[in-house]
Amino acid sequence: MDNTDKQTHFDFVTSIVLMLLSVALIISSYRMGLEVGGDIYASPGMLPMVLAVLLLFTSVLLLKRSIQANGITKNMSDFVSWLDHFRQSRMCRELVVGGLILALYTFVLAPRLPFWLSTSIFMVVLMGILKATSILKSIAITGLVVGSVYGVFQMIFHVPLP
């Protein structure tokens, strides 16, 4: 598989995802205009709608180019083959573990614990799993980062932290 084939099946899948996103944005922008009332060209949804239409247009061009290069069947089979290989890779496991840790921080720790404690737990655990450095250095880095963020935003700028 040469470089063009690799890019083509990624272009194929990316264009489909971007087309779906564009349609969702167009619908949301239109609804925004209806909720506000008045002419659609004067609504706050006009700029997002124009950008979504442009994204849809460029996505269609990308899809057309990828289909012309390899066809639908080859693009799909190449992507499924890549996906199977990726699912078995170490990178995929690290990505899933990182996503789970981030979800745990966002939905469990941050809403229930003070900022400094939830962020400290998150950083030390993440650095430990990634084997970024020794545990003592991880704790020192975490203390410095969390202390700096807390000091600057909470104490100096009086921005409430989550």
TIRO-2110 file (N, C-alpha, C; in Angstrom, 1 decimal):
// TIRO-2110
0.8, -1.2, 0.0, N, 1, A
0.0, 0.0, 0.0, CA, 1, A
0.9, 1.2, 0.0, C, 1, A
0.8, 2.1, -1.0, N, 2, A
1.6, 3.3, -1.1, CA, 2, A
0.9, 4.4, -0.3, C, 2, A
1.6, 5.6, -0.3, N, 3, A
1.1, 6.7, 0.5, CA, 3, A
-0.2, 7.2, 0.0, C, 3, A
-0.4, 7.2, -1.3, N, 4, A
-1.7, 7.7, -1.9, CA, 4, A
-2.9, 6.9, -1.4, C, 4, A
-2.7, 5.6, -1.3, N, 5, A
-3.8, 4.7, -0.9, CA, 5, A
-4.1, 5.0, 0.6, C, 5, A
-3.0, 5.1, 1.4, N, 6, A
-3.3, 5.4, 2.8, CA, 6, A
-4.1, 6.7, 3.0, C, 6, A
-3.7, 7.7, 2.3, N, 7, A
-4.4, 9.0, 2.4, CA, 7, A
-5.8, 8.9, 1.8, C, 7, A
-6.0, 8.1, 0.8, N, 8, A
-7.3, 8.1, 0.2, CA, 8, A
-8.4, 7.5, 1.1, C, 8, A
-8.1, 6.4, 1.7, N, 9, A
-9.2, 5.9, 2.6, CA, 9, A
-9.4, 6.7, 3.8, C, 9, A
-8.4, 7.4, 4.3, N, 10, A
-8.6, 8.4, 5.4, CA, 10, A
-9.4, 9.6, 4.9, C, 10, A
-9.1, 10.0, 3.6, N, 11, A
-9.9, 11.1, 3.0, CA, 11, A
-11.3, 10.7, 2.9, C, 11, A
-11.6, 9.5, 2.5, N, 12, A
-12.9, 9.0, 2.3, CA, 12, A
-13.7, 9.0, 3.6, C, 12, A
-13.2, 8.5, 4.6, N, 13, A
-13.9, 8.5, 5.9, CA, 13, A
-14.0, 9.9, 6.5, C, 13, A
-13.0, 10.7, 6.4, N, 14, A
-13.0, 12.0, 6.9, CA, 14, A
-14.1, 12.8, 6.2, C, 14, A
-14.2, 12.7, 4.9, N, 15, A
-15.1, 13.5, 4.2, CA, 15, A
-16.6, 13.1, 4.6, C, 15, A
-16.8, 11.8, 4.8, N, 16, A
-18.2, 11.4, 5.3, CA, 16, A
-18.5, 12.0, 6.6, C, 16, A
-17.5, 12.0, 7.6, N, 17, A
-17.7, 12.5, 8.9, CA, 17, A
-18.0, 14.0, 8.8, C, 17, A
-17.2, 14.7, 8.0, N, 18, A
-17.3, 16.2, 7.9, CA, 18, A
-18.6, 16.5, 7.2, C, 18, A
-19.1, 15.7, 6.2, N, 19, A
-20.4, 16.0, 5.6, CA, 19, A
-21.5, 15.8, 6.6, C, 19, A
-21.5, 14.8, 7.5, N, 20, A
-22.5, 14.7, 8.5, CA, 20, A
-22.4, 15.8, 9.5, C, 20, A
-21.3, 16.2, 9.9, N, 21, A
-21.1, 17.4, 10.8, CA, 21, A
-21.6, 18.7, 10.1, C, 21, A
-21.4, 18.8, 8.9, N, 22, A
-21.8, 20.0, 8.1, CA, 22, A
-23.4, 20.1, 8.1, C, 22, A
-24.0, 19.0, 7.8, N, 23, A
-25.4, 18.9, 7.8, CA, 23, A
-26.0, 19.3, 9.1, C, 23, A
-25.4, 18.7, 10.2, N, 24, A
-25.9, 19.0, 11.5, CA, 24, A
-25.8, 20.5, 11.9, C, 24, A
-24.6, 21.1, 11.5, N, 25, A
-24.4, 22.5, 11.7, CA, 25, A
-25.4, 23.4, 10.9, C, 25, A
-25.7, 23.0, 9.7, N, 26, A
-26.6, 23.7, 8.9, CA, 26, A
-28.0, 23.7, 9.5, C, 26, A
-28.4, 22.5, 10.0, N, 27, A
-29.7, 22.4, 10.6, CA, 27, A
-29.8, 23.3, 11.9, C, 27, A
-28.7, 23.2, 12.7, N, 28, A
-28.7, 23.9, 14.0, CA, 28, A
-28.6, 25.4, 13.7, C, 28, A
-27.9, 25.9, 12.7, N, 29, A
-27.9, 27.3, 12.3, CA, 29, A
-29.2, 27.8, 11.9, C, 29, A
-29.9, 27.0, 11.1, N, 30, A
-31.2, 27.3, 10.6, CA, 30, A
-32.2, 27.4, 11.8, C, 30, A
-32.1, 26.5, 12.7, N, 31, A
-33.0, 26.5, 13.9, CA, 31, A
-32.7, 27.8, 14.7, C, 31, A
-31.4, 28.1, 14.8, N, 32, A
-31.0, 29.3, 15.6, CA, 32, A
-31.7, 30.6, 15.0, C, 32, A
-31.7, 30.6, 13.6, N, 33, A
-32.4, 31.7, 13.0, CA, 33, A
-33.9, 31.8, 13.2, C, 33, A
-34.5, 30.6, 13.3, N, 34, A
-35.9, 30.5, 13.5, CA, 34, A
-36.3, 31.0, 14.9, C, 34, A
-35.4, 30.6, 15.9, N, 35, A
-35.7, 30.9, 17.3, CA, 35, A
-35.6, 32.4, 17.5, C, 35, A
-34.6, 33.0, 16.9, N, 36, A
-34.4, 34.5, 17.1, CA, 36, A
-35.5, 35.3, 16.3, C, 36, A
-36.0, 34.7, 15.2, N, 37, A
-37.0, 35.4, 14.4, CA, 37, A
-36.3, 36.4, 13.5, C, 37, A
-37.1, 37.0, 12.6, N, 38, A
-36.6, 37.9, 11.6, CA, 38, A
-36.0, 37.2, 10.4, C, 38, A
-35.4, 38.0, 9.6, N, 39, A
-34.8, 37.5, 8.4, CA, 39, A
-33.6, 36.6, 8.7, C, 39, A
-33.5, 35.5, 7.9, N, 40, A
-32.4, 34.6, 8.1, CA, 40, A
-31.0, 35.2, 7.9, C, 40, A
-30.9, 36.1, 6.9, N, 41, A
-29.6, 36.7, 6.6, CA, 41, A
-29.2, 37.6, 7.8, C, 41, A
-30.1, 38.1, 8.7, N, 42, A
-29.7, 38.9, 9.8, CA, 42, A
-29.6, 38.2, 11.1, C, 42, A
-29.8, 36.9, 11.1, N, 43, A
-29.8, 36.1, 12.3, CA, 43, A
-28.4, 35.7, 12.7, C, 43, A
-28.2, 35.4, 14.0, N, 44, A
-26.8, 35.0, 14.5, CA, 44, A
-26.4, 33.6, 13.9, C, 44, A
-27.3, 32.9, 13.3, N, 45, A
-27.0, 31.6, 12.7, CA, 45, A
-26.5, 31.7, 11.3, C, 45, A
-26.4, 32.9, 10.7, N, 46, A
-26.0, 33.0, 9.3, CA, 46, A
-24.6, 32.7, 9.1, C, 46, A
-23.7, 33.2, 9.9, N, 47, A
-22.2, 32.9, 9.7, CA, 47, A
-21.9, 31.5, 9.9, C, 47, A
-22.4, 30.8, 11.0, N, 48, A
-22.2, 29.4, 11.1, CA, 48, A
-22.8, 28.6, 9.9, C, 48, A
-23.9, 29.0, 9.4, N, 49, A
-24.5, 28.3, 8.3, CA, 49, A
-23.7, 28.5, 7.0, C, 49, A
-23.1, 29.6, 6.8, N, 50, A
-22.3, 29.8, 5.6, CA, 50, A
-21.0, 29.0, 5.7, C, 50, A
-20.4, 29.0, 6.9, N, 51, A
-19.2, 28.2, 7.1, CA, 51, A
-19.5, 26.7, 7.0, C, 51, A
-20.7, 26.2, 7.4, N, 52, A
-21.1, 24.8, 7.3, CA, 52, A
-21.3, 24.5, 5.9, C, 52, A
-21.9, 25.3, 5.1, N, 53, A
-22.1, 25.1, 3.7, CA, 53, A
-20.8, 24.9, 2.9, C, 53, A
-19.9, 25.8, 3.3, N, 54, A
-18.5, 25.7, 2.7, CA, 54, A
-17.8, 24.4, 3.1, C, 54, A
-18.0, 24.1, 4.3, N, 55, A
-17.4, 22.8, 4.8, CA, 55, A
-18.0, 21.6, 4.1, C, 55, A
-19.3, 21.7, 3.9, N, 56, A
-20.0, 20.6, 3.1, CA, 56, A
-19.5, 20.5, 1.7, C, 56, A
-19.4, 21.7, 1.1, N, 57, A
-18.9, 21.7, -0.3, CA, 57, A
-17.5, 21.1, -0.4, C, 57, A
-16.6, 21.5, 0.5, N, 58, A
-15.2, 21.0, 0.4, CA, 58, A
-15.2, 19.5, 0.8, C, 58, A
-16.1, 19.0, 1.6, N, 59, A
-16.2, 17.6, 2.0, CA, 59, A
-16.6, 16.8, 0.8, C, 59, A
-17.6, 17.3, 0.1, N, 60, A
-18.0, 16.6, -1.1, CA, 60, A
-16.9, 16.5, -2.2, C, 60, A
-16.1, 17.6, -2.3, N, 61, A
-15.0, 17.5, -3.2, CA, 61, A
-14.0, 16.5, -2.8, C, 61, A
-13.7, 16.4, -1.5, N, 62, A
-12.8, 15.4, -0.9, CA, 62, A
-13.3, 14.0, -1.1, C, 62, A
-14.6, 13.8, -0.9, N, 63, A
-15.2, 12.5, -1.2, CA, 63, A
-15.1, 12.1, -2.6, C, 63, A
-15.4, 13.0, -3.5, N, 64, A
-15.3, 12.7, -4.9, CA, 64, A
-13.9, 12.3, -5.3, C, 64, A
-12.9, 13.1, -4.8, N, 65, A
-11.5, 12.7, -5.2, CA, 65, A
-11.1, 11.4, -4.7, C, 65, A
-11.5, 11.0, -3.4, N, 66, A
-11.1, 9.7, -2.9, CA, 66, A
-11.8, 8.6, -3.6, C, 66, A
-13.1, 8.8, -4.1, N, 67, A
-13.8, 7.8, -4.8, CA, 67, A
-13.2, 7.6, -6.2, C, 67, A
-12.8, 8.7, -6.8, N, 68, A
-12.2, 8.6, -8.1, CA, 68, A
-10.8, 7.9, -8.0, C, 68, A
-10.1, 8.1, -7.0, N, 69, A
-8.8, 7.4, -6.8, CA, 69, A
-8.9, 5.9, -6.6, C, 69, A
-9.8, 5.5, -5.7, N, 70, A
-9.8, 4.1, -5.3, CA, 70, A
-11.2, 3.4, -5.3, C, 70, A
-12.2, 4.2, -5.5, N, 71, A
-13.6, 3.6, -5.4, CA, 71, A
-14.1, 3.4, -4.0, C, 71, A
-15.3, 3.2, -3.9, N, 72, A
-15.9, 3.1, -2.5, CA, 72, A
-15.5, 1.8, -1.9, C, 72, A
-15.6, 0.7, -2.6, N, 73, A
-15.3, -0.6, -2.0, CA, 73, A
-13.8, -0.7, -1.5, C, 73, A
-12.9, -0.3, -2.3, N, 74, A
-11.5, -0.3, -1.9, CA, 74, A
-11.2, 0.6, -0.7, C, 74, A
-11.8, 1.8, -0.7, N, 75, A
-11.6, 2.7, 0.4, CA, 75, A
-12.1, 2.1, 1.7, C, 75, A
-13.3, 1.5, 1.6, N, 76, A
-13.9, 0.9, 2.8, CA, 76, A
-13.1, -0.2, 3.3, C, 76, A
-12.7, -1.1, 2.4, N, 77, A
-11.9, -2.3, 2.8, CA, 77, A
-10.5, -1.9, 3.4, C, 77, A
-9.9, -0.9, 2.8, N, 78, A
-8.6, -0.4, 3.3, CA, 78, A
-8.8, 0.2, 4.7, C, 78, A
-9.9, 1.0, 4.9, N, 79, A
-10.1, 1.6, 6.2, CA, 79, A
-10.4, 0.5, 7.3, C, 79, A
-11.2, -0.5, 6.9, N, 80, A
-11.5, -1.5, 7.9, CA, 80, A
-10.3, -2.3, 8.2, C, 80, A
-9.4, -2.5, 7.3, N, 81, A
-8.2, -3.2, 7.5, CA, 81, A
-7.3, -2.4, 8.4, C, 81, A
-7.2, -1.1, 8.2, N, 82, A
-6.4, -0.2, 9.1, CA, 82, A
-7.0, -0.2, 10.5, C, 82, A
-8.3, -0.2, 10.6, N, 83, A
-9.0, -0.1, 11.9, CA, 83, A
-8.7, -1.4, 12.7, C, 83, A
-8.8, -2.5, 12.0, N, 84, A
-8.5, -3.8, 12.7, CA, 84, A
-7.0, -3.8, 13.2, C, 84, A
-6.1, -3.3, 12.4, N, 85, A
-4.7, -3.3, 12.8, CA, 85, A
-4.6, -2.3, 14.0, C, 85, A
-5.2, -1.1, 13.9, N, 86, A
-5.1, -0.1, 14.9, CA, 86, A
-5.6, -0.6, 16.3, C, 86, A
-6.8, -1.3, 16.2, N, 87, A
-7.4, -1.8, 17.5, CA, 87, A
-6.5, -2.7, 18.2, C, 87, A
-5.6, -3.4, 17.6, N, 88, A
-4.7, -4.4, 18.2, CA, 88, A
-3.4, -3.7, 18.6, C, 88, A
-3.2, -2.4, 18.3, N, 89, A
-1.9, -1.8, 18.6, CA, 89, A
-1.9, -1.2, 20.0, C, 89, A
-0.7, -1.0, 20.5, N, 90, A
-0.4, -0.4, 21.8, CA, 90, A
-1.0, 1.0, 21.8, C, 90, A
-0.9, 1.7, 20.7, N, 91, A
-1.3, 3.1, 20.7, CA, 91, A
-2.8, 3.2, 21.0, C, 91, A
-3.6, 2.2, 20.4, N, 92, A
-5.0, 2.2, 20.7, CA, 92, A
-5.3, 2.0, 22.1, C, 92, A
-4.6, 1.1, 22.8, N, 93, A
-4.8, 0.8, 24.2, CA, 93, A
-4.5, 2.1, 25.0, C, 93, A
-3.4, 2.7, 24.7, N, 94, A
-3.1, 4.0, 25.4, CA, 94, A
-4.1, 5.1, 25.2, C, 94, A
-4.6, 5.1, 24.0, N, 95, A
-5.7, 6.1, 23.7, CA, 95, A
-6.9, 5.9, 24.5, C, 95, A
-7.3, 4.6, 24.5, N, 96, A
-8.5, 4.2, 25.3, CA, 96, A
-8.3, 4.5, 26.8, C, 96, A
-7.2, 4.1, 27.3, N, 97, A
-6.9, 4.4, 28.7, CA, 97, A
-6.9, 5.9, 29.0, C, 97, A
-6.2, 6.6, 28.2, N, 98, A
-6.2, 8.1, 28.3, CA, 98, A
-7.6, 8.7, 28.3, C, 98, A
-8.4, 8.2, 27.4, N, 99, A
-9.8, 8.7, 27.3, CA, 99, A
-10.6, 8.4, 28.5, C, 99, A
-10.4, 7.2, 29.0, N, 100, A
-11.1, 6.8, 30.3, CA, 100, A
-10.7, 7.6, 31.5, C, 100, A
-9.4, 7.9, 31.6, N, 101, A
-8.9, 8.7, 32.7, CA, 101, A
-9.4, 10.1, 32.5, C, 101, A
-9.4, 10.7, 31.3, N, 102, A
-10.0, 12.0, 31.1, CA, 102, A
-11.5, 12.0, 31.4, C, 102, A
-12.2, 11.0, 31.0, N, 103, A
-13.7, 10.9, 31.4, CA, 103, A
-13.9, 10.8, 32.9, C, 103, A
-13.0, 10.1, 33.5, N, 104, A
-13.1, 9.9, 35.0, CA, 104, A
-12.9, 11.3, 35.7, C, 104, A
-11.9, 12.0, 35.2, N, 105, A
-11.6, 13.3, 35.7, CA, 105, A
-12.8, 14.3, 35.5, C, 105, A
-13.3, 14.3, 34.2, N, 106, A
-14.3, 15.3, 33.9, CA, 106, A
-15.7, 15.0, 34.5, C, 106, A
-16.0, 13.7, 34.6, N, 107, A
-17.4, 13.4, 35.0, CA, 107, A
-17.5, 12.9, 36.5, C, 107, A
-16.4, 12.5, 37.1, N, 108, A
-16.4, 12.0, 38.4, CA, 108, A
-15.6, 12.9, 39.4, C, 108, A
-14.4, 13.1, 39.1, N, 109, A
-13.5, 13.8, 40.1, CA, 109, A
-13.9, 15.3, 40.1, C, 109, A
-13.9, 16.0, 39.0, N, 110, A
-14.0, 17.5, 38.9, CA, 110, A
-15.4, 17.9, 39.5, C, 110, A
-16.5, 17.3, 39.3, N, 111, A
-17.7, 17.8, 39.9, CA, 111, A
-17.8, 17.5, 41.4, C, 111, A
-17.1, 16.6, 41.9, N, 112, A
-17.2, 16.2, 43.3, CA, 112, A
-16.1, 16.7, 44.3, C, 112, A
-15.0, 17.0, 43.7, N, 113, A
-13.8, 17.3, 44.6, CA, 113, A
-13.4, 18.8, 44.2, C, 113, A
-12.7, 19.4, 45.1, N, 114, A
-12.1, 20.7, 44.8, CA, 114, A
-11.2, 20.6, 43.6, C, 114, A
-11.0, 21.7, 42.9, N, 115, A
-10.2, 21.8, 41.7, CA, 115, A
-8.8, 21.2, 42.0, C, 115, A
-8.1, 21.7, 43.1, N, 116, A
-6.8, 21.4, 43.3, CA, 116, A
-6.6, 19.9, 43.6, C, 116, A
-7.6, 19.3, 44.3, N, 117, A
-7.5, 17.8, 44.6, CA, 117, A
-7.8, 17.0, 43.3, C, 117, A
-8.8, 17.3, 42.6, N, 118, A
-9.2, 16.5, 41.4, CA, 118, A
-8.1, 16.6, 40.4, C, 118, A
-7.6, 17.8, 40.1, N, 119, A
-6.5, 17.9, 39.1, CA, 119, A
-5.2, 17.3, 39.6, C, 119, A
-4.9, 17.3, 40.8, N, 120, A
-3.7, 16.7, 41.3, CA, 120, A
-3.8, 15.1, 41.1, C, 120, A
-4.9, 14.6, 41.5, N, 121, A
-5.1, 13.1, 41.3, CA, 121, A
-5.0, 12.8, 39.8, C, 121, A
-5.7, 13.5, 39.0, N, 122, A
-5.6, 13.3, 37.5, CA, 122, A
-4.2, 13.3, 37.0, C, 122, A
-3.5, 14.4, 37.3, N, 123, A
-2.1, 14.5, 36.8, CA, 123, A
-1.2, 13.5, 37.3, C, 123, A
-1.2, 13.1, 38.6, N, 124, A
-0.3, 12.1, 39.1, CA, 124, A
-0.6, 10.7, 38.5, C, 124, A
-1.9, 10.4, 38.4, N, 125, A
-2.3, 9.1, 37.8, CA, 125, A
-1.9, 9.1, 36.3, C, 125, A
-2.2, 10.1, 35.6, N, 126, A
-1.8, 10.1, 34.1, CA, 126, A
-0.3, 10.0, 33.9, C, 126, A
0.5, 10.8, 34.7, N, 127, A
1.9, 10.7, 34.5, CA, 127, A
2.4, 9.4, 34.9, C, 127, A
1.8, 8.7, 35.9, N, 128, A
2.2, 7.4, 36.3, CA, 128, A
1.9, 6.4, 35.3, C, 128, A
0.8, 6.4, 34.7, N, 129, A
0.4, 5.5, 33.6, CA, 129, A
1.3, 5.6, 32.4, C, 129, A
1.6, 6.9, 32.0, N, 130, A
2.4, 7.2, 30.9, CA, 130, A
3.9, 7.0, 31.2, C, 130, A
4.2, 6.7, 32.4, N, 131, A
5.6, 6.6, 32.9, CA, 131, A
6.4, 7.8, 32.4, C, 131, A
5.9, 9.0, 32.7, N, 132, A
6.5, 10.2, 32.2, CA, 132, A
7.8, 10.5, 33.0, C, 132, A
7.7, 10.2, 34.3, N, 133, A
8.9, 10.5, 35.2, CA, 133, A
8.7, 9.7, 36.5, C, 133, A
9.6, 9.9, 37.4, N, 134, A
9.4, 9.2, 38.7, CA, 134, A
8.2, 9.8, 39.5, C, 134, A
7.8, 9.0, 40.5, N, 135, A
6.6, 9.5, 41.2, CA, 135, A
6.9, 10.8, 42.0, C, 135, A
8.1, 10.9, 42.5, N, 136, A
8.4, 12.2, 43.2, CA, 136, A
8.4, 13.4, 42.3, C, 136, A
9.0, 13.2, 41.1, N, 137, A
9.0, 14.3, 40.1, CA, 137, A
7.5, 14.6, 39.7, C, 137, A
6.7, 13.5, 39.5, N, 138, A
5.3, 13.7, 39.1, CA, 138, A
4.6, 14.5, 40.2, C, 138, A
4.8, 14.2, 41.4, N, 139, A
4.2, 15.0, 42.5, CA, 139, A
4.6, 16.4, 42.5, C, 139, A
5.9, 16.6, 42.3, N, 140, A
6.5, 18.0, 42.3, CA, 140, A
5.9, 18.8, 41.2, C, 140, A
5.9, 18.2, 40.0, N, 141, A
5.4, 18.9, 38.8, CA, 141, A
3.9, 19.2, 39.0, C, 141, A
3.1, 18.2, 39.5, N, 142, A
1.7, 18.4, 39.8, CA, 142, A
1.5, 19.6, 40.8, C, 142, A
2.3, 19.6, 41.8, N, 143, A
2.1, 20.7, 42.8, CA, 143, A
2.4, 22.0, 42.2, C, 143, A
3.5, 22.1, 41.4, N, 144, A
3.8, 23.3, 40.8, CA, 144, A
2.8, 23.8, 39.8, C, 144, A
2.3, 22.9, 39.0, N, 145, A
1.3, 23.3, 38.0, CA, 145, A
-0.1, 23.7, 38.6, C, 145, A
-0.6, 22.8, 39.5, N, 146, A
-1.8, 23.1, 40.2, CA, 146, A
-1.7, 24.3, 41.0, C, 146, A
-0.6, 24.5, 41.8, N, 147, A
-0.4, 25.7, 42.6, CA, 147, A
-0.4, 26.9, 41.7, C, 147, A
0.3, 26.9, 40.6, N, 148, A
0.4, 28.0, 39.7, CA, 148, A
-1.0, 28.4, 39.1, C, 148, A
-1.7, 27.4, 38.7, N, 149, A
-3.0, 27.7, 38.1, CA, 149, A
-4.0, 28.2, 39.2, C, 149, A
-4.0, 27.6, 40.3, N, 150, A
-4.8, 28.1, 41.4, CA, 150, A
-4.4, 29.5, 41.8, C, 150, A
-3.1, 29.7, 42.0, N, 151, A
-2.6, 31.1, 42.4, CA, 151, A
-3.0, 32.1, 41.4, C, 151, A
-2.7, 31.9, 40.1, N, 152, A
-2.9, 32.9, 39.1, CA, 152, A
-4.4, 33.2, 38.9, C, 152, A
-5.2, 32.1, 38.7, N, 153, A
-6.6, 32.3, 38.3, CA, 153, A
-7.5, 32.6, 39.5, C, 153, A
-7.3, 31.9, 40.6, N, 154, A
-8.2, 32.0, 41.8, CA, 154, A
-7.8, 33.3, 42.6, C, 154, A
-6.5, 33.4, 42.9, N, 155, A
-6.1, 34.4, 43.8, CA, 155, A
-5.9, 35.8, 43.1, C, 155, A
-5.2, 35.8, 42.0, N, 156, A
-4.9, 37.0, 41.3, CA, 156, A
-6.1, 37.6, 40.5, C, 156, A
-6.6, 36.7, 39.6, N, 157, A
-7.7, 37.2, 38.7, CA, 157, A
-9.1, 36.9, 39.3, C, 157, A
-9.2, 36.3, 40.4, N, 158, A
-10.5, 36.0, 41.0, CA, 158, A
-11.5, 35.2, 40.1, C, 158, A
-10.9, 34.3, 39.3, N, 159, A
-11.7, 33.5, 38.4, CA, 159, A
-12.1, 32.2, 39.2, C, 159, A
-13.4, 32.0, 39.4, N, 160, A
-13.8, 30.7, 40.1, CA, 160, A
-13.4, 29.5, 39.3, C, 160, A
-12.7, 28.6, 39.9, N, 161, A
-12.3, 27.4, 39.3, CA, 161, A
-13.3, 26.3, 39.5, C, 161, A
-13.4, 25.3, 38.6, N, 162, A
-14.5, 24.3, 38.8, CA, 162, A
-14.3, 23.5, 40.0, C, 162, A
END
